Every structure is written in structure tokens, then in C-alpha cells.
Amino acid sequence: MGLRTQDEYINSLRDGREVYYRGKKVDDITKHEVLKSTVNHASLIYKWQQDEKTRELTVYKDEVYGYSSKFYKIPRNGNDLMERFNLIYETTKMGRGSFNIIKAIGSDALFALMIIAKKTDSYFKTHYYENVMKFYEYVIKNDLGLAVAQTDVKGNRDLRPFEQEDKDLYLRIVDKNKDGIVVRGAKVHTTQGPVANEIIVLPTRNMTEKDKDYSVAFAVPANTKGLKMISKPLKASEASLNDPWFVLGKENMETESLTIFDDVFVPWDRVFLAGEYQLAGPLAVMFPTYHRFTAISYRTAIADLLIGLGKLLAELNGVDDKSHIRRDIVEIIKYKEILRESAIAASQLAEIDEDTKISIPNRIFTNIGKLVANEGYLDTIKHLVDVAGGLAATLPSSQDFSNEEESKYLKKYLVGKKGTDPIIRSRLLSLTREILSSLGALFTTAMIHAEGSIEASVIELYRSYNYDDSKKLAYYASGINDKL
């Protein structure tokens, strides 16, 4: 089939999928007043790969499959990872600072599955790697949009999956037969699940032998019988319906769903793990390694937006030369550049998997970048607010500027520094308000929890760091050893 057009992608979503929004079943997600913003945002990836100006960024020529989405290019070295960083960074900027996940997260999962499936086959004489590669071929040939369902609802988080009173609180296999498996349970935070073509399911944690029914990975079409997706309320999109200046909510939104698997059948050729509990943990860790690299890539672009917004407001407010404002802007610059530096280091010091020859981002630098991104976002927003001032909260609406009776006063009194355009200043303040208000809960929660919490990065850093040279140095410095 090859590269799809924007319209072909949109039309592919009219397939009878079961999606709910605010208590009502959605008949056609592409025409839904609110959810269509998530469709339009995802469709930009398909638009850009057909546009001569952005085709080189988003498309590559595969030796086997011909012209293909660059998101699905398997990284073989550090340069390939840097190319992936640039792809995610630039497409996030092109989406007005909103990350476009529709192919990125699925490819993160596919790379992890390739690596872990190969090891599973080696240990257990299974055929999962063949299944993964057949699915990859199907995805790249048909240029599909993917979502990943990894996080279980978990119930009592102090209990293991098999210990839960309700056994369905982690997704599990409830039946196996010669044709495939049947799964039951639910996953949360499935970003863009309602507008994806396929849902990839991964285990959320390490498992024990008693958890083997929960050690499962597979892929199913989004319209599979028994698959139900309940979308979160898109408050930013709903707010944008009443405010023409809230552009992000109108055009560049993504949704998350509670994804329910109500006895969903999965044929064996779509199964990538089914009871091999020893590999559930490695898979649950390998996927976030790629996805956290993706995180620091798109968050670098978000930081770029905050730098530009802060600098423009400082200039328009006439405070660009004030020392405390300079410090605010520099703190945002520091935030961005640490993320970018982490991505560069993670690429250039990448590990190559011995079995598949796939390049894995350096886990230390990936998790350092992710930890900085998580811990520093709210401070970055604090610096932006300090620059913007109180009008970010009290600015009159865009409708007031459209009313002739009011607008003459607004243009007179909201001018800022002499010679500035009050409309431009007000629109930038409106963007600041949108980031803080209708998008505030989403951005704050996502920047702290998405792609793994702060604690998840701490655990991975503590576990993965090589302490040998540091301990040798401590022994040497203390005089216990005479040599390093």
C-alpha cells in the first residue's frame, strides 16, 4: 500500500470502533465536535510526509519496503538515533509545540519487542520474533497509526497481579486454544488509542511464575470485538470551542483512554508474549528506554516554545533588560539544553543489541534527561509566569477584542512597550493562559508522569549505573588501594 495520505488515514478511522466520550458512544470520531481535534492532529504526520517541504524529514527509502515513514526506521547506530531525535523534535515544533505520538510510541514498542522477542525465542524456543517482524511489515507497508496500552489499572498497588481480589485489575490471559488467546482486563493512559489503527499491548511490570497469565504482549486492530475505549474529557478542546485564540486545544490535541479488553480474542500470529513471565520485566523496561528517549526529544521542542514565548513577552513588556527576567529566560534555556544534551549523549553512547543489531539509547543519559524533564517542568512554568505577569490570568477574551465598543480601549491600554502591537501581545498572553489553564492539568501531569514517573527514572538510574570506576576511585583516594 505504501505511504498514506491525510485523507486515507482519516477515512481508516471509520471502522466501527467502540469509543465513548462523556457518557455517549461516538458514531464517527472524525466528525465528533471535540475528538476531531485529536484526529486532525494525528493526521498531520500523514500530511507532512506528502508535502515536498517536509517529506525529507518524515520519509526514508527502505531497502525492502521502499518509501516509508521515518518513524518506523529501525535504528542501527547513534546517527540513526540522532535522526530520530530530530524527527520527533521537528514534528513537535511543527505541531505548535504539541508532540505527535501516532507513530512514535508504536515504533518505540516495536523496537523493544524485536529485541525481547528474540531473547524469548532463544530461551523458550517460541516464534515471537517472527510474529513481531510480520506485524512490523504489516505496519510499515500499510503506514499505520499505533497506540500502546501498557499501564494496568492495578487495583491495590501493594499487591502483585495474582494477589488482587479482582483478577481482572491487571490484563490477563483467560483462555488459550489452538487459534490464539483470549484476554480480559483494562489499561489506562492509552494515548491516541481512539484514533489509532492498531493497539499494541505490553506488560507493565516484572512478573513471577504466579503472574504468568498476566505476562502477555500482543497487537489488535482498534475495532476488534470486545475492545472498548473511554476517552478522557478534552477540556482544552472544549474550552477552545468558545475562544478563537485557543489554537492548541482546537487543532493540536491528543487524547488518552481507559482501554477495556472484554474477552478479546488475539490470534497466535499477533501474540508476542504469552506466559513467559521471565521476560515480562525486561520488556516492561526496554520499551520505556525508547519511549523516554522519545520524551526528551519532544520535551526539548516544548522547552523551545517556552523560551520563545518568554522572550517575546519580555520584549513586549519592556523588561527584556531586567536582571531577574534574564535569569528567568536563562533557566528555561538551561532546561531545554540539558534535555537536548541528554539526547545527544544517549545517541552517541548507545548500546547495540547483540542479537538484533538494533541500537538502544544509553539508559543513563536517557533517564537523566527524563528525570530533569520531570522535575524541572513546574519551575520552568514558574519562570514563564514571572516574565508574563498577571495578565496571563486576567486578560479579557478574544471576543472582547472583536467588540468595537470595547476594542478601542483594549488596544489603547494593553499596548505594552511603546510601539508594540496590542493584539500580538494579547495573543501571546492568551497562549500563556491556555498553557496554564485549559492545558494546565494535562501538561503538568504529563510532564511529571508521562513515559514513566520521577521514581521510575530514579529506580532505573540507580539500577543501571556502573559504579565500578567510582568505587575504585574512592578506594584509591582513601589510600586503601594504591592503584586505580
C-alpha positions as CSV (number, residue, x, y, z in Angstrom):
1,M,0.0,0.0,0.0
2,G,2.8,2.4,0.8
3,L,2.6,5.9,2.3
4,R,-0.9,7.0,3.1
5,T,-2.4,10.4,2.5
6,Q,-4.0,12.5,5.2
7,D,-7.5,11.6,3.9
8,E,-6.7,7.9,3.7
9,Y,-5.7,8.0,7.4
10,I,-8.8,9.8,8.4
11,N,-11.0,7.5,6.4
12,S,-9.4,4.5,8.1
13,L,-10.8,5.5,11.4
14,R,-14.4,5.0,10.2
15,D,-14.3,1.3,11.0
16,G,-16.9,0.7,13.7
17,R,-14.5,1.1,16.7
18,E,-16.2,1.4,20.1
19,V,-15.3,4.8,21.6
20,Y,-17.1,6.7,24.3
21,Y,-17.0,10.4,25.2
22,R,-18.7,12.0,28.2
23,G,-21.2,9.1,28.6
24,K,-22.1,8.7,24.9
25,K,-21.0,6.3,22.2
26,V,-19.2,8.1,19.4
27,D,-20.6,7.2,16.0
28,D,-17.8,8.8,13.9
29,I,-14.7,10.0,15.7
30,T,-13.6,12.0,12.7
31,K,-16.7,14.2,12.9
32,H,-17.1,14.4,16.7
33,E,-17.1,18.1,17.8
34,V,-14.4,17.6,20.3
35,L,-12.5,14.4,19.4
36,K,-11.9,15.5,15.8
37,S,-9.1,17.7,17.1
38,T,-7.2,14.6,18.0
39,V,-7.8,13.1,14.6
40,N,-6.7,16.3,12.9
41,H,-3.5,16.5,15.0
42,A,-2.6,12.9,14.2
43,S,-3.3,13.3,10.5
44,L,-0.6,16.0,10.3
45,I,2.0,13.2,10.2
46,Y,0.4,12.0,7.0
47,K,0.2,15.5,5.6
48,W,3.8,16.2,6.2
49,Q,5.1,13.1,4.5
50,Q,3.2,14.1,1.3
51,D,4.5,17.7,1.4
52,E,7.7,18.3,-0.6
53,K,8.9,20.8,2.1
54,T,8.7,18.2,4.9
55,R,9.0,14.9,3.1
56,E,12.7,14.5,3.6
57,L,12.2,15.0,7.3
58,T,9.5,12.4,7.6
59,V,10.2,9.8,4.9
60,Y,13.1,7.5,4.1
61,K,13.7,4.9,1.4
62,D,13.8,1.4,3.0
63,E,15.8,-1.3,1.2
64,V,12.9,-3.7,1.5
65,Y,9.8,-1.6,1.7
66,G,10.6,1.4,-0.4
67,Y,9.5,4.9,0.7
68,S,8.3,4.5,4.3
69,S,7.6,6.6,7.4
70,K,10.9,7.5,9.1
71,F,9.3,6.8,12.5
72,Y,9.5,3.1,11.5
73,K,13.2,3.2,10.6
74,I,15.0,0.7,12.8
75,P,17.9,2.5,14.5
76,R,21.2,0.7,13.8
77,N,23.7,3.3,15.3
78,G,24.0,6.5,17.1
79,N,23.4,8.6,14.0
80,D,20.0,6.8,13.4
81,L,19.0,7.7,17.0
82,M,20.0,11.4,16.4
83,E,17.9,11.3,13.2
84,R,15.0,10.0,15.3
85,F,15.6,12.8,17.9
86,N,15.5,15.4,15.1
87,L,12.3,13.8,13.6
88,I,10.4,14.0,16.9
89,Y,11.8,17.4,17.8
90,E,10.9,19.0,14.5
91,T,7.5,17.4,14.2
92,T,6.7,18.6,17.7
93,K,7.6,22.1,16.7
94,M,5.5,21.8,13.5
95,G,2.6,20.7,15.7
96,R,2.8,24.1,17.6
97,G,4.7,22.5,20.4
98,S,2.4,19.5,20.7
99,F,4.0,16.1,20.4
100,N,2.5,13.9,17.7
101,I,2.6,10.4,19.1
102,I,0.6,8.4,16.5
103,K,3.7,6.6,15.1
104,A,6.4,7.4,17.6
105,I,5.1,5.4,20.6
106,G,4.2,2.4,18.4
107,S,7.7,2.3,16.9
108,D,9.2,2.6,20.4
109,A,7.2,-0.5,21.3
110,L,8.2,-2.4,18.1
111,F,11.9,-1.8,18.6
112,A,11.6,-3.1,22.2
113,L,9.5,-6.1,21.1
114,M,12.1,-7.1,18.4
115,I,14.8,-7.2,21.0
116,I,12.9,-9.0,23.7
117,A,11.1,-11.4,21.3
118,K,14.5,-12.6,20.0
119,K,15.6,-13.4,23.6
120,T,12.4,-15.1,24.4
121,D,12.7,-17.3,21.4
122,S,16.2,-18.2,22.4
123,Y,15.2,-19.2,25.9
124,F,11.9,-20.9,25.2
125,K,12.0,-22.0,21.5
126,T,9.0,-19.8,20.7
127,H,8.3,-17.9,17.5
128,Y,7.5,-14.5,18.8
129,Y,10.3,-12.7,16.8
130,E,8.7,-13.9,13.6
131,N,5.3,-12.6,14.8
132,V,6.8,-9.2,15.7
133,M,8.5,-8.9,12.3
134,K,5.4,-9.9,10.4
135,F,3.4,-7.3,12.3
136,Y,6.1,-4.7,11.7
137,E,6.0,-5.5,8.0
138,Y,2.2,-5.1,8.1
139,V,2.5,-1.7,9.9
140,I,5.2,-0.3,7.6
141,K,3.6,-1.5,4.4
142,N,0.2,0.0,5.3
143,D,1.6,3.1,7.0
144,L,-0.5,2.6,10.2
145,G,-1.0,4.7,13.2
146,L,-0.3,2.9,16.5
147,A,-1.1,3.3,20.2
148,V,0.4,1.4,23.1
149,A,-1.5,0.1,26.1
150,Q,0.9,-0.7,28.9
151,T,-0.2,0.6,32.2
152,D,-2.7,-1.6,34.0
153,V,-5.3,-0.2,36.3
154,K,-3.5,-2.1,39.1
155,G,-6.2,-2.0,41.9
156,N,-4.4,-2.3,45.2
157,R,-0.8,-1.3,44.2
158,D,0.7,-3.1,47.2
159,L,-0.4,-6.4,45.8
160,R,1.0,-8.4,42.9
161,P,-1.3,-9.1,39.9
162,F,-2.2,-12.6,41.0
163,E,-3.0,-11.4,44.6
164,Q,-5.7,-8.9,43.5
165,E,-9.1,-9.7,44.8
166,D,-10.5,-8.9,41.3
167,K,-8.2,-10.8,39.0
168,D,-9.0,-8.5,36.0
169,L,-7.3,-5.5,37.6
170,Y,-4.2,-6.4,35.5
171,L,-4.8,-7.5,32.0
172,R,-4.6,-11.3,31.8
173,I,-5.0,-14.4,29.6
174,V,-8.3,-16.1,30.4
175,D,-8.1,-18.8,27.7
176,K,-5.7,-20.4,25.3
177,N,-6.6,-22.6,22.3
178,K,-5.1,-23.7,19.0
179,D,-6.2,-20.5,17.3
180,G,-5.0,-17.9,19.9
181,I,-5.6,-16.4,23.3
182,V,-8.5,-14.6,25.0
183,V,-7.6,-11.6,27.2
184,R,-9.6,-9.7,29.8
185,G,-8.8,-6.5,31.8
186,A,-8.1,-2.9,31.2
187,K,-5.3,-0.5,30.6
188,V,-5.1,3.2,31.3
189,H,-3.4,6.3,29.7
190,T,-3.7,4.8,26.2
191,T,-2.6,7.9,24.3
192,Q,-4.4,8.3,21.0
193,G,-5.9,4.9,21.2
194,P,-9.2,6.1,20.0
195,V,-7.6,7.4,16.7
196,A,-5.0,4.6,16.2
197,N,-5.3,1.8,13.7
198,E,-3.7,-0.8,16.0
199,I,-3.3,-1.1,19.7
200,I,0.0,-2.7,20.9
201,V,-0.3,-4.2,24.4
202,L,2.7,-4.7,26.7
203,P,3.2,-5.9,30.3
204,T,3.5,-3.1,32.9
205,R,6.0,-4.7,35.3
206,N,8.1,-7.7,36.2
207,M,6.2,-10.8,36.9
208,T,6.6,-14.0,38.9
209,E,5.5,-17.5,38.0
210,K,2.2,-17.0,39.7
211,D,1.7,-13.9,37.5
212,K,2.3,-15.8,34.2
213,D,-1.2,-15.2,32.9
214,Y,-0.5,-11.5,33.2
215,S,2.7,-11.8,31.2
216,V,1.3,-11.0,27.8
217,A,2.0,-8.8,24.8
218,F,0.1,-8.6,21.5
219,A,-1.4,-6.3,18.9
220,V,-5.0,-6.0,17.8
221,P,-6.9,-3.6,15.4
222,A,-8.7,-0.8,17.2
223,N,-12.1,-2.1,16.0
224,T,-11.6,-5.6,17.5
225,K,-14.7,-7.1,19.0
226,G,-14.7,-6.6,22.8
227,L,-12.3,-3.7,22.7
228,K,-13.8,-0.5,24.2
229,M,-12.1,2.9,24.7
230,I,-13.5,5.5,27.0
231,S,-11.8,8.8,26.2
232,K,-10.9,11.4,28.9
233,P,-12.7,14.7,28.7
234,L,-10.7,17.0,26.4
235,K,-11.2,20.2,28.4
236,A,-8.7,22.1,26.4
237,S,-10.5,21.3,23.2
238,E,-13.9,22.1,24.8
239,A,-12.5,25.5,26.0
240,S,-11.2,26.3,22.6
241,L,-14.7,26.0,21.1
242,N,-15.5,29.2,22.9
243,D,-12.2,31.0,22.3
244,P,-10.8,31.6,18.8
245,W,-7.4,32.4,20.4
246,F,-7.0,29.0,22.0
247,V,-5.4,27.4,19.0
248,L,-3.7,24.4,20.6
249,G,-6.9,23.0,22.0
250,K,-8.6,23.4,18.7
251,E,-6.0,21.9,16.4
252,N,-3.3,20.1,18.2
253,M,-4.7,17.8,20.9
254,E,-4.3,14.2,21.8
255,T,-6.5,12.1,24.0
256,E,-6.0,9.2,26.4
257,S,-8.4,6.4,27.0
258,L,-9.3,3.8,29.5
259,T,-9.0,0.8,27.2
260,I,-11.1,-2.2,28.1
261,F,-10.5,-5.7,26.9
262,D,-13.8,-7.6,27.3
263,D,-12.7,-11.1,26.4
264,V,-10.8,-10.0,23.3
265,F,-9.6,-12.8,21.0
266,V,-6.0,-12.5,19.7
267,P,-4.8,-14.9,17.0
268,W,-1.4,-16.5,17.7
269,D,0.4,-14.6,14.9
270,R,-0.5,-11.4,16.8
271,V,0.9,-12.7,20.1
272,F,4.4,-11.6,21.3
273,L,4.4,-13.0,24.8
274,A,2.0,-15.4,26.5
275,G,3.1,-16.7,29.9
276,E,6.9,-16.4,29.7
277,Y,6.9,-14.3,32.9
278,Q,10.7,-14.2,33.0
279,L,10.7,-11.7,30.0
280,A,7.8,-9.5,31.2
281,G,10.1,-7.3,33.3
282,P,12.8,-6.9,30.6
283,L,10.1,-5.9,28.1
284,A,8.5,-3.5,30.5
285,V,11.9,-1.8,30.9
286,M,13.1,-1.9,27.3
287,F,10.0,-0.1,25.9
288,P,10.4,2.9,28.4
289,T,14.1,3.2,27.4
290,Y,13.0,4.0,23.8
291,H,10.0,6.0,24.9
292,R,11.9,8.1,27.4
293,F,14.3,8.9,24.6
294,T,11.2,10.0,22.6
295,A,10.2,12.0,25.7
296,I,13.3,14.1,25.9
297,S,13.1,14.6,22.2
298,Y,9.6,16.1,22.2
299,R,10.1,17.9,25.5
300,T,13.1,19.7,24.0
301,A,10.7,21.2,21.5
302,I,8.2,22.2,24.2
303,A,11.0,23.9,26.1
304,D,11.9,25.8,22.8
305,L,8.3,27.1,22.7
306,L,8.5,28.3,26.3
307,I,11.8,30.1,25.6
308,G,10.3,31.8,22.6
309,L,7.1,32.7,24.4
310,G,9.0,34.1,27.4
311,K,11.5,36.1,25.3
312,L,8.7,37.7,23.2
313,L,6.7,38.6,26.3
314,A,9.8,40.1,27.9
315,E,10.4,42.2,24.9
316,L,6.8,43.3,24.5
317,N,6.5,44.1,28.2
318,G,9.7,46.2,28.0
319,V,11.6,44.2,30.6
320,D,14.0,42.3,28.4
321,D,17.0,44.1,30.1
322,K,16.0,43.4,33.7
323,S,18.3,41.0,35.5
324,H,15.6,38.9,37.1
325,I,13.9,38.4,33.7
326,R,17.2,37.4,32.2
327,R,17.6,34.8,34.9
328,D,14.1,33.5,34.1
329,I,14.8,33.1,30.4
330,V,18.2,31.5,31.1
331,E,16.6,28.9,33.4
332,I,14.3,27.9,30.6
333,I,17.2,27.8,28.2
334,K,19.1,25.6,30.7
335,Y,16.1,23.2,30.9
336,K,15.9,22.8,27.2
337,E,19.6,22.4,26.5
338,I,20.1,19.7,29.3
339,L,17.4,17.7,27.6
340,R,19.0,18.1,24.1
341,E,22.4,17.3,25.5
342,S,21.0,14.2,27.1
343,A,19.5,13.0,23.8
344,I,22.8,13.6,22.0
345,A,24.7,11.6,24.7
346,A,22.1,8.9,24.7
347,S,22.5,8.6,20.9
348,Q,26.3,8.7,20.6
349,L,26.9,6.4,23.6
350,A,24.1,4.0,22.5
351,E,24.3,0.2,23.1
352,I,23.9,-2.2,20.2
353,D,21.8,-5.3,21.0
354,E,23.9,-8.4,20.0
355,D,21.0,-10.5,18.7
356,T,19.1,-7.9,16.5
357,K,21.8,-5.3,15.9
358,I,19.3,-2.7,17.0
359,S,20.7,0.5,18.6
360,I,19.4,1.1,22.2
361,P,19.6,4.7,23.6
362,N,22.1,4.9,26.5
363,R,19.9,4.2,29.6
364,I,21.9,6.5,31.9
365,F,21.7,9.6,29.8
366,T,18.1,8.9,28.7
367,N,16.9,8.6,32.2
368,I,18.9,11.7,33.4
369,G,17.3,13.7,30.7
370,K,13.9,12.3,31.6
371,L,14.4,13.0,35.3
372,V,15.4,16.6,34.6
373,A,12.3,17.0,32.3
374,N,10.0,15.6,35.1
375,E,11.5,17.5,38.0
376,G,12.1,20.8,36.2
377,Y,8.9,21.5,34.3
378,L,7.0,23.3,37.0
379,D,10.0,25.5,37.8
380,T,10.2,26.3,34.1
381,I,6.5,27.3,34.1
382,K,7.2,29.5,37.2
383,H,9.8,31.4,35.2
384,L,7.4,31.9,32.3
385,V,4.7,33.2,34.6
386,D,7.2,35.6,36.2
387,V,8.0,37.0,32.8
388,A,4.4,37.2,31.6
389,G,2.9,38.9,34.6
390,G,-0.6,38.9,35.9
391,L,-2.3,39.5,32.5
392,A,-1.7,35.8,31.7
393,A,-4.6,35.2,34.2
394,T,-6.8,38.4,33.9
395,L,-6.6,39.2,30.1
396,P,-10.0,39.9,28.6
397,S,-11.3,37.4,26.0
398,S,-10.8,37.4,22.3
399,Q,-14.5,38.2,21.9
400,D,-13.9,41.4,23.8
401,F,-11.3,42.4,21.1
402,S,-13.9,41.8,18.4
403,N,-16.4,44.1,20.0
404,E,-15.9,47.6,18.6
405,E,-17.2,49.3,21.7
406,E,-14.5,47.6,23.8
407,S,-11.6,47.0,21.4
408,K,-10.6,50.7,21.2
409,Y,-10.0,50.7,24.9
410,L,-8.2,47.3,24.9
411,K,-5.9,48.4,22.1
412,K,-5.1,51.6,24.0
413,Y,-4.5,50.1,27.4
414,L,-3.0,46.7,26.6
415,V,-0.2,48.1,24.3
416,G,2.8,47.2,26.5
417,K,6.1,48.7,25.4
418,K,5.7,51.7,23.1
419,G,5.3,50.7,19.5
420,T,4.2,47.1,20.2
421,D,1.0,45.7,18.7
422,P,-1.6,45.1,21.5
423,I,-3.2,42.3,19.6
424,I,0.1,40.4,19.2
425,R,0.9,40.9,22.8
426,S,-2.6,39.8,23.9
427,R,-2.5,36.7,21.7
428,L,0.9,35.6,23.2
429,L,-0.6,36.2,26.7
430,S,-3.6,34.1,25.6
431,L,-1.3,31.3,24.6
432,T,0.3,31.5,28.0
433,R,-3.1,31.4,29.6
434,E,-4.0,28.3,27.5
435,I,-0.8,26.5,28.6
436,L,-1.6,27.4,32.2
437,S,-5.4,26.9,32.3
438,S,-7.2,24.6,29.9
439,L,-3.9,22.7,29.2
440,G,-2.5,23.1,32.6
441,A,-3.7,19.8,34.2
442,L,-2.7,17.8,31.1
443,F,0.8,19.4,30.7
444,T,1.6,19.3,34.4
445,T,0.6,15.7,34.9
446,A,2.1,14.6,31.6
447,M,5.4,16.3,32.2
448,I,5.7,14.6,35.6
449,H,4.2,11.2,34.9
450,A,4.2,10.5,31.1
451,E,6.7,8.0,29.8
452,G,7.4,7.0,33.4
453,S,7.2,8.8,36.8
454,I,10.1,10.5,38.6
455,E,10.5,7.4,40.7
456,A,10.7,5.2,37.7
457,S,13.7,7.1,36.3
458,V,15.3,7.1,39.8
459,I,14.9,3.3,40.0
460,E,16.3,2.8,36.5
461,L,19.3,5.1,37.1
462,Y,20.2,3.6,40.4
463,R,19.9,0.1,39.0
464,S,21.7,0.7,35.7
465,Y,24.6,2.9,36.7
466,N,28.0,1.3,36.6
467,Y,29.6,2.1,40.0
468,D,32.9,0.1,39.5
469,D,35.2,3.0,38.5
470,S,33.6,5.3,41.1
471,K,34.2,2.8,43.9
472,K,37.8,2.2,42.7
473,L,38.4,5.9,42.8
474,A,37.1,6.0,46.4
475,Y,39.4,3.2,47.4
476,Y,42.3,4.9,45.7
477,A,41.6,8.3,47.2
478,S,41.3,6.8,50.7
479,G,44.7,5.0,50.4
480,I,43.1,1.6,50.7
481,N,44.4,0.8,47.2
482,D,47.5,2.2,45.6
483,K,46.2,1.9,42.0
484,L,43.1,2.9,40.2
